[in-house]
């Protein structure tokens, strides 16, 4: 039981770190891509208060 909890905790910590890094990088990908519409479908395009 203890080993299972440890494994789940590692998966959760990896997931949290992955989502934070991916979400942070997506804030900059639209500008770095030269405002590519395909990239804009998956990343932040406008940094308005309403989007957060």
C-alpha positions in Angstrom: 0.0 0.0 0.0 2.8 2.4 0.9 4.6 1.8 -2.3 1.4 2.5 -4.3 1.0 5.8 -2.6 4.6 6.8 -3.3 4.1 5.9 -7.0 1.0 8.0 -7.2 2.7 10.9 -5.5 5.5 10.8 -8.0 3.0 10.8 -10.9 1.2 13.8 -9.4 4.4 15.8 -8.8 5.6 15.1 -12.4 2.2 16.1 -13.7 2.1 19.4 -11.8 5.6 20.3 -12.9 4.8 19.4 -16.5 1.6 21.4 -16.6 3.3 24.5 -15.0 6.2 24.4 -17.5 3.9 23.8 -20.5 1.4 26.5 -19.4 4.2 29.0 -18.8 5.8 28.4 -22.2 2.5 28.6 -24.1 2.3 32.3 -23.0 5.2 33.1 -25.3 4.9 30.7 -28.2 2.4 32.9 -30.2 4.8 35.9 -30.4 7.8 33.7 -30.9 6.1 31.9 -33.8 5.6 35.2 -35.7 1.9 35.2 -34.8 1.2 31.9 -36.6 -2.6 31.2 -36.6 -2.1 27.5 -36.0 0.0 28.2 -32.9 -2.6 30.8 -31.8 -5.2 28.1 -31.6 -3.3 26.5 -28.7 -1.6 29.4 -26.9 -2.4 32.7 -25.4 -2.9 35.4 -28.1 -4.0 38.4 -26.1 -2.9 39.0 -22.5 -6.1 40.6 -21.3 -7.4 40.3 -17.7 -10.5 38.4 -19.0 -8.4 35.6 -20.4 -6.9 34.7 -17.0 
